[in-house]
Amino acid sequence: MALDFLAGCAGGVAGVIVGHPFDTVKVRLQVQSTEKPQYRGTLHCFQSIIKQESVLGLYKGLGSPLMGLTFINALVFGVQGNTLRALGQDSPLNQFLAGAAAGAIQCVICCPMELAKTRLQLQAVGPARTYKGSLDCLVQIYRHEGLRGINRGMVSTLLRETPSFGVYFLTYDVMTRAMGCEPGDRLLVPKLLLAGGTSGITSWLSTYPMDVVKSRLQADGLQGTPRYRGIVDCMRQSYQAEGWQVFTRGLASTLLRAFPVNAATFATVTVVLTYTRGEEAQVDSEAALGTSPTPAGSALAQPSSL
C-alpha cells in the first residue's frame, strides 16, 4: 500500500503539470454561452487565454488538483491494487471492477476538488476575482452553501468516475500485456507511454457526456441565476438548446490532454513501482540468503500487479 501511495503521488504530479492547461480550456469550452460564445474552438481558446491572461492563465485552479493529489492517488492506486488482490484473480472483469471501485471511492475528494478548480478557472481576472485560491474557494462555498454546496455534482462525478476508471485500468493492463512490457526492454518506456496515453483516451471517451453535465452543474449559478434542477434536467435543457453536439463540447482539448497526461502518469507509476519493488525484493533476498546484490526485479511491477 505504501508503494502504491508513493508511485501514485509521483505519477499524479507528472500528470497534473502536463495536463492542467488542457483542462482549463476544456472547462471554458464546456460552460461558455451558446448565444455569445467567447471561443471558436480549442486552439482559439488557448490563444485567447494566453493573450489576455498570460501563460499563467492556463494554470488557474492548479492548486486544487495538487492539493488533493496525494489523497486521490493514494486512494486510486491503493484501492485498485488491494481490491484486485482481494478478488484473487487477475482477470479482465476483475481489472474493471477494481478500477471502478477505485474511481468510486476517490470521488469523495475528487468532487470538491473539481468544484474549486472549475470555479477558479471561470472567475474573472484582476480585482474582480471572487476567490484567492482553492482553499478560499471551498471555504466560501461552505459558508454560503454548506456541506451540500461542497459536494455539488457528486452524483454526476460518481457516474463519470466509476465506469471510466474501470475502463482505464482494464485498457492499460490489456495493452501492457499485449505489447510484452518487461524490464530490460529498450522500448519499455515508449510502450508504457503508449499504453497509458491510450488508456486515458479510452476512459474519457467512455463517459465524456457525463463530464459535460458535471461541469455545467458545478458552474451553475456562478454567473447568474441557477438553471438546472439536477442531472436529468441539465441533460434535457442542454440537448434542447444545443443538440447532441453539446455532449462533445471540449472533447478535442480533453483528448489532447488525455494522452500526454495519462502517458506521464502511468509510465511514472509503473517505473516507480518496478524500481521500489525490485529494491525491496533485492534487500529481502540478500537478508535471507546472504547473497551479493542482483539486478532489481525480474518482472514489471504494474499498478495492477497482484
Secondary structure, 3 states (H helix, E strand, C coil): CHHHHHHHHHHHHHHHHHHHHHHHHHHHHHHCCCCCCCCCCHHHHHHHHHHHHCHHHHHCCCHHHHHHHHHHHHHHHHHHHHHHHHHCCCCHHHHHHHHHHHHHHCHHHHHHHHHHHHHHHHCCCHHHCCCCCHHHHHHHHHHHHHHHHHCCCHHHHHHHHHHHHHHHHHHHHHHHHHCCCCCCCCCHHHHHHHHHHHHHHHHHHHHHHHHHHHHHHHHCCCCCCCCCCCHHHHHHHHHHHHCHHHHHCCHHHHHHHHHHHHHHHHHHHHHHHHHHHHHHHHHHHHHHHCCCCCCCCCCCCCCCCC
